Amino acid sequence: MQFKRLKELYIRSFRRQLAGVDALPQLAFLGLLTGALTAAVIVLFRFAIEWPLAYFLPDNNAENFEALHWAVRSTLPLAGAVIIGAVWYRLQISQRKTGVAYVIERLGYHQGYITFKSGITQFFAGVMTIGTGQSAGREGPAVHLGAACASLLGQKMRLPNNSIRTLVGCGTAAAISASFNTPIAGVIFAMEVVMMEYTIAGFTPVILASVSAAIISQSVYGDAYAFIVPQHTMTSLLEIPYVVLMGIIIGVASAAFVYVLQYFMRFSAKPIFLRLLAGGALTGLAALAFPQIMGLGYDTVNQTMLGEISLLLLCAIALVKLLVTAAAIGLGMPSGLVGPTLFIGATAGGALGLIAEFIMPESASSSGFYAMLGMGAMMGAALQAPLAALMALMELTNNPNIILPGMLIITVASMVASEVFGQRSIFLTVLKEQGLDYHNEPVTQALRRVSVGAIMERSIYRSSRLLTIEKAKEILQLEPKWIVIDKDEKPSSALPIGDLARFMEEKKQHFLTLEAKPTAEKVMIDLLDIPAQRKDITPIYYQATLQEAMDKFNESSVEALYVERTSAPMIKTILGIITRGDVEGHYQYKKR
C-alpha cells in the first residue's frame, strides 16, 4: 500500500514537472521511450507491406510491379481502390483523414490528441495503398503511426498537453528515422514540417527519439542507405547557372503538383467511393504504359541515379507520376505525399541531367547527380521545408558532395514555388482545402509550450457562499490566495482572500457587538454579497496549455479559470486558479 502511494506521488510530481517548458530530463526519457515504441510499430508496418509484395511480385522483389502482366497492373490499383472505398464509405469524414496533414491538424487544433482507431485506420490504408500499387509514399503513413504512438503514450500517462505536443514531434522524427534510416532528416522534418518550431527543449527529446528508432530499425533491416548509388560530384562550377535553371523548372513543377492536387480536392462533395474508384482507375490506366509509377517507385529512382533510363521515358514517367499522384490524392486516396515528390524530382532531375550532358558534354556532371539534386529540390519546394529536404538528400544518398549545389537548387526551387506562385507547404494546402487555415504565430507557439499547471495559483480554498464568523477566521489563518465560492454546489466565482480580510477588519466591531447579545443568532457572511473584486470563473482541465486557456478566456469572457482534474469517476478536484493576467504576465516575462 505504501509503495502504491509513493508511486502515485512520483507520477504526480513527474506530470507537474512536465507542465513547464524546462522539463528537459523528463522529456528526454519520454523521447527515448517514444522512439523505441514507434520503431517497433514501423518495423511491423514495413513487414506488413513488404512480405506480401515479395511473395506476390516476380523475383521476390517488393517493388517489381513492372514485371507484372499488363492486365494485372491495370486491375490491381482498381481492386485496391474498391476495397479502400468500401471501408472509407463506412467511416465518417473526420475518420478518413490520414497522413502528415492530419498530424499537423491534430497538433494545431487538438493539442496533438490522436485516437487508437485513427492509427489502425492509417495502418490499413498504408498497407492497402502501397500493396495494391497506388502511386503512394510510405512516409505519410509512417508519420501518422509514429505520432499516434506518441500521442497515445502521453494520453495513457495523462501528461500535460504541452508534453503531448512534444511527444508527437518525437514520434514523427522516430517514424522518418525508422522508415528510411535517416535520423537527422527525421529530426529536421519533425521540427520544420510538423511542429514548425525550433526549441532547445524540443530538440533534445526529438533527437533521442530519432536515434533510438534508428538503432532498432537498423537491428532489423541493417544500416544500408535507401539509395545505393556512386558518389557523384559536380564536375565544374560552370554548372551553377544550369543548377539555378533546374531549380526554377522544378519550382514550377512543384507549383503544378500542388495546383492539380487542389483542383481535384474540389470534388470532395462527391461520394467517396466513386472518387476513390476514379483514382484507382486513373492509376491502373497509367500503369498500362508506365508501371514505374506504381507503389513507392524507389527502384526506379535508383535506376535514374545510375543513369539506366532513357530521356524520353524519364520525362514521361515524371509527368505521369505528377498528374496521377496529385489527382488520386486530391480525389481522396490515402497515400503519402513525400515519396512521390522524391520520385518526381529524381526523374525530372535525371532528364535535365541527360539534357545537360547533351548540351555541355565536357563540363556536365552525370545525370545521376542531377537526379539527386532534383529529388531534394522537389521535396523542398513541395513541402516548403528546405532544411529537411537537404538533410534527407544527404542521408538518402550518403553523398556529402551534394551539399553546395543541393543548398542552391533547393533554395531556388522553394522560392520560385512560394514567391512566384504563392505556394504554401503542400500539407498546409491540404488543410486549407479542408477548411482549416492553419496559423503558427510565435505567440501561439510560446503559449502552447506551457501547461496551465505550471503557472496556476495552487493556494486556494473551496467554500460555500455562507460562512460563520468562526469559519471565516479559520480560512484567513490558512492564508490562501483565492477562495473558490460554490453556488448551487458548483464553482461560480473566485474571491481574493484580501477582500475577505478587509471586510472582516471593517466589520470587526459590528461582529463583536452582535455576538455580545445573549439572544443573538449565529452571524453568517455571504461571500457573494460582501464588497469584493470577485471574478467569474469557468473550468479548464489540468492538461490544457496556456493557448487553450487564452482560447477559453476569449470564448467565455470570464475573468478567471479554475483548473480541475478528474481524480475518480464523477469526482473532480479543483487544483488552482489562473487569470488572464497570469497568462499574459508569464508570456511577457519569458519574452524578456
N, C-alpha and C positions, 0 to 999 in steps of 0.2 A: 504493500500500500504506500509505504514511504517512497519507494522507487518510482511509482506511478506519479506521485505528487511532484517529485523532483523533475521527472521527465516533462510534465506539463509546464512547470515553471521555466524550464530551459527553452521549450518551444515558444512560449510567450515572449521570453527575452529575445530569442532569435528573430521572431517576427517584428518586435519593436525596433530592433537594430536595423532591420531591412526597410523600415518605414522612411528612414532618412536617405540622403543622397550619398553618404560616405561609407556605406556598409560594404567596403571592398572585400575583406576576408570572407564574409558570408556569401557574397555574390560569386567570389572565385570558387568556393566549394560547390555552389549550385551550378556554376558553369561546367565544371568537370563532370558532375552528375548528369547534367543535361546532354553533354556531348556523348557520353557513353550510351545513354538511353536512345538518343537519336541515331547513333551509328548502328545499333542493333536493329532498329526498325528499317533503316535504309538498306542494310545488308539483306534483310528479309524481302524488301521491296524489289531490289535488283534481282534476287533469286527468283521471285515470282514472275518476273518478266523474262529473264534470260534462259531459265531452264526449259519452259515450254517452247520458246522460239528456237533454241538449239536443237530440240527434238523434232520440231516441225519443219524447219527450214533446211534446205540442202546443205551438205557438207558440215552439219552440226554448227553452222555459223549463225549466231543470233541476229545478224544484220543482213543476211544474204537474201533479201527479198527479190533482188534482181534475177535470181536463178529459178524463181517460181514460174510455172506455166502462166501464160498471159491471162487465161480465164480465172485462175486463182488470184492473180494480182488485182484484177478488176473487181472481183466479188468480195474479197476479204475485207477491205475497208467498208464496203456497203453492209456486210453482215455485222461488222463491229458497230457501225452506226445504228443498226436496228436494235442490237442488244442494249447499247448505251441509251438510245432514245426510249426504249421500253422502261428502263429504270428511271431515267430522268423525268419521264411523263408522270410518274407516281410521286415525285418529290415536289415540294413547294419551291417557288422561285429562289427563296433565300437559301435553301438547302442544296441548290445546284452550283453554287459558287465554289470555285476551286482555284488553286494556284497562288502565285505571288501577289496578284492584285487583291485576292481575298484576304491574305495575311495582312497586307497594308491596311485594308479596310478595318479588320478587327483591331489593329493597333490604333488606328485613328479615331474610331467611333465606339469601340467596345473594350478598350483598355487591354487588348491582347487576349481576351477570352475566346477560346476555340473549343468546340464540343468534341467528344469522342466520336459521335456519329459523323461529324464533318470529316474527321480523319479516316474513318472507314470508307466513306464515300469517295474521298480522294484516292485512297489506296486502290479501290476497284476501278475508278476512272483512269488512273495512271496505267495500270496493268492492261486494261482493255484498249486504250488508245494506242499505246506503243505496240502491244501484242497483235493488234489487228491491222497494223501497217498504216495508221493515220500519220499525217505529217506532224510529228509531235516532238517535244523535248522532255527530258527526264528531270530537269532541274526544277520546273514548276511544281510537279507533284512532290518532289523531294523536299522542297522548302516548306510546302504546306504540311507535310508529315512531320518534319522536324519542329516546326512552330507549334503544331498540335501537341506533340510530345512534351515540349517545354511548358506550354500553357497548362496542360492537364496536370503536370507535376506541381506547378505553382498553385493551381486551384486545389489540388489534393492536400497540399500543405497549408492552405488558407493564407498564403502570403499576401502582403500589400500589393496593390495593383502596379505601383511603380516598379516593383521587383518582377512581377509577371511580364511586364513590358520588356525588361532587360533579358529575361529568360527566353522570350520569343526571338530576340536577336541572337541569343546563344544557339537556339535550335536551328535558326536559319543558317548561321555560319557552319554549324556541325553538319547540316544536310548537304550543303555545297561541298564541303571538305570530304565527306564520306563518299559522295557520289562520283566525284571527279578527281580525287586525290589532289586537291588544290586548297590547302589550309589557309594560305594568305588571301587568295581570292575570296574564300568563304567569309573571312573577317571583313574585308572591304565591301563585299556585296551586302552583307548584313547591315553594316553601318551606313553605306551610301545609298542603297536602293530601298531597303525595308525600314530601318529605323530613321534614316535621313538625318543623322546627327553623329558627331564625333565627341565623345567624352572619355576622360581617363577612367572613370568608374565603369563605363560601358565597355571600353576596350579590353580590360583585363579578363573579365569572365567570358567575353566572346572569343578571345584568343584561346583561352584554356578549353573552351568547348570545342573549338575547331581542331585543336591539337589532339585532344582525347578521341575525337571522332576519326581523325586521320589514322591514328595508331590502330584503332580497332578495325577500320576498313582495310588498312594495309596488311594486317594479320590474316585477313581472309582473301583479299584479291591481289596482294603483293604491292610493291611500290612503283609499278610501271606507270608511265605517263599516258595520258589519254591518246596522244598522237605521237607515234614513233616515226620521226622524220629527221633528215640530215640537219646539221647545224648551219642553216642558210645564213648568209650575211649580205649586207648591202655592198655592192661592188664599188660604187663611186658616189661621191657627194653630188655629182651631176644629176643623179636620180631624184634629188629632193623636189624639184618642180613637178616631176611626174607623180611623186608621192602626194603632193598637195592636190594635184588634179584628181588623183584617185580618191582622195578624201572627199572632194566635192561631189564626185559621182556617187559614192556610197552614201553620203549625206542625203542626196536626192532619193536614192533607193530606200533609205530608212523612212523618209517622209512618205514615199509612195506606199510602203508596207503599212504604216500607221493609218494612212488615208483609206486604203482598201479595207482594213480592219474596221474602222469607224463606219464606213459605208454599209457593210454587211451587218453590223450591230444594230442598224436602224430597223431591221426586220424582226426585232425581239418580240414584237406583239404577235407574231405568227406562232402557231403551235410548235412546241419544242421538238416533238417527234419528227415533224416534217422538215424542220430546219436541220436537224442532225442527219436525216436521211439525205437531204440535198448536199450537205457537207461530205458525207461518206461517198455519195455517188460522184461528186466532183473529184475527190481524191482517187477513187477507183478508175475513173475515166482518164485522169492524167497519168496514172500508173501504167496504163497500157503501153504508152510510148516512153515514159520516163520513170521506171521503177526506182530510180535513185532517190526520189523524193519520199519514199515510204520509210516509216519508222524514224529512228534517230539520224540515220544517214552519216554516221561518223566514219564508216568505211569509205564512203565517197569523199569526205573531207580529207581523209588520209591519202587517198589516191590523188586528189587535187594537189596536195602539198608535195607529192612525189613526182608531179608532172606527168601523170599517166592518162589524163583525159584531154580530149581534143578541144580546141577553141569553141567550135560551134556547139558541142554538147554542153560545155561549161555555161555558155550564155543561155542555152535553152533551159537547163535544169535550175539555174539561178532564178530566171524569170518565172518558171512554172512553180518552183518552191515558194517564191514570194507571194504569187497570186493565190495558190491553193491553200497555203497555210493561213494567210490573212483572212481569206473567205471562210474557211472551215471554222476557225476560232471565232470569227465575227458572228457566224451562224449559231454558235453555242457549243462547239466541240470542246470538251475539257482537256485541251492539250497544253503542254508547256510552250512558252514563247522564246526563251533564251536559246535553246538548242537550234531551232530553225534560223535564228539570226546568225548564229555561228556558221551554219551551213550556207546561207545566202551570201554572207560576207566572204567566206572562203572560196566559193565557186566564182563569185563576181571578181574577187581579187585575183584568182588564178587566171581568169580570162583576160583581165587587164595586164597581168604579167606576161602572158603569151603575146599580147599586142606590143608590149614594151620590148620583148625580145626581137620582134619583127622590125620595130621602128629603129631601135638602137642596139643592134646585136652585140656590139663590142663593150658597151658600158652597162647594159641592163643586168639586174640580178635575175636569179632563176624565178620561174613562175610560182614555185612553191613558196618562195619568200614573200611574194606579193599576195599569195593566198593567205598566209599568216596575217599580214597587215590588214587585209580585207576582213578577216574574221574578227579581229579586235575592233576595227572601225565600225562595222555594222552593229556589233553588240553595244559599243559605247554610245553610238548615235541613237539607237532604238531605246535603250534604257536611260539615256542621258546620265550615264554613270561612267565617265572616262577613266577614273582611277580603278574601278572594279574591272573594267574591260582590259586595261593594261596588265593588271595582276593576273587575270585569267589567261591572257595571251601568253605571258611568260611561263606560267605553271603548266598550261596545257601542252606547250611545245618544248619546254625545258631549254629555251633558247634566249640567253641574255643579250645576244646581238640584236634582238628585236626592239630594245628599249627606245633608242633615239628615234628611229623612223616610226615606231609604234606610238610614241607620245605625240608626234606631229600629226599623223594621219587620224588618230582617234580624236584629237582636239579639233581638227578641221572638220571632220565629218559631224561631230557633235554640234559645232557652232553653225554649220550650214543647216542642219535639221532644225535647230532651235531658233536661230536668229532670222534665217531666210524664210522658213516655212512655219515658224511658230509652233514647232512640235514639242510637246512635253514628254516625259517618260511614258513609254507605252503602257505601263501599269496604271499610271495616273489617268491616262486617256481612257482606259477601260473603265475605271471608276467613274469618270465624268460622264461617259455614255450611259452608265447605270444610275445617273442622277446624284452622284456623290462627288462634289467638287472639293477634293481633299486639300487642306491648307496645313502648313507646317511652320508657323511663325516661331521665332526664338522664344517669345514669352510663353507660348503654349508648351513648347518643348521643356522649358525650365520648370514649369508647374507640374508637368507630367512625371518628372523625376522624383518627386517627393510625395509621400503619403500624408493624409491628414493626421495620422497618428504621430508623426514626427513633430508637429508644432501645436497640436491641440493643448488646451489648458486642462490638465488632469485633476486639478484641485477643485472639485465640485461637491455639492451636497444636494441630494434629491429630496424634495419635501412637498407635502400637500400645501394648499394655499392658506389654510388656517393653522396658526401656531399659538400655543400658550406663551406667556412671557418667559417661563422657565425654559421651554424648548428653544425659543429664540436666543436666549443667553447661552444655551448649550451649543447651538450652531455657531455662534460668534466665537466661542472658545476654540472650536475646531479650525477656525480661520480658513475656510475655503475661499476661492476667488469668486465662484459663482454659485448661486442657488438655482437649481432647475425646479421650476414650480409645476406641479401636476394640477390639471383641471380635467375633471371627469375621468380621472385615472390615466390621463395621457399628458406627456410633457407639453406645455403650452408656451412658456416663456422662461427667460433667464434673467435673474436679478443679481446685479453686482453686490457682493457682500458689504461693501462700503455704504451702500444706500440703506441697508437694514441697520447697520451700526449707527448711522447718522440719525435715523428715525428713533431708534431706541434711546439715544442720548437726548434728543429733543423732548421725548415723551417720558423721560425718566421720572420726573417729579409727579407727573399725572398718574403714572402707573403705581407709584408708591401711595398716592392718595387713595386710589381705588382699592388697592389691596388692604389698606388700613381699615376700611369699613367692615364691620363684623358680619354684615349680611351680603357682602359683595360676591358676585359670581366670578368665575374664572374669566379674566380678560383675554380675548382672542385677537390675534393680529392677522389681518387679511393681507397676504403678500401681493395680491393682485390689486389692492386698493391703496396701499401706502404710497406716498410720493417717492418715485424712483425712476431711474432710466432703464426700465425693463426692455428686453429685446425679444421680439417674436422669434420662435425657433421652429425648425423642421429637421427631420432626421437625415443623416448620411451614414453609410456603413463604414466600418473601420478600415476596410481595404482601399477605399477611394483615394484618388490622387488630389492634389491641390487644384488641378484643372477641373476635375469633376466638382469640387467644392465651389469654384467660381461659376461653373455652369448652373449649379443648384441655386446659388445666390441670384443669378440673373433670371432664372425661371420662376422662382417663388417670391422674390422681392422681400425675403426675410432678412433680419439683421444678424442672425447667428444660426449656427448649425449645432445640433447635439450629435456626437459621434457614438454610434451604438454597435454592439456586436451580439450575435446570437450565441449565447452560452449554452443553451439547451433548447430542445424543440419547444417553440412557443414562448421562450423566455429570452428577452433581450436586455442586455446590460448597457447602461449609459457610461461611457468611458471618459468623455470630456466635452468641452465646448470650444468651438472655433468661430471667429468672427471674420468678416471681410477684411477688416484692418489687419488681422493676424496674417492672412494670406498675402496681402499687398506689402505689408512690412517685411515678411520673410523674403519676398522676391527682391525688394529694394535693397535689403541688407546683403543678399547673395550677389546682387549685381555690383555693389560697391566692392 
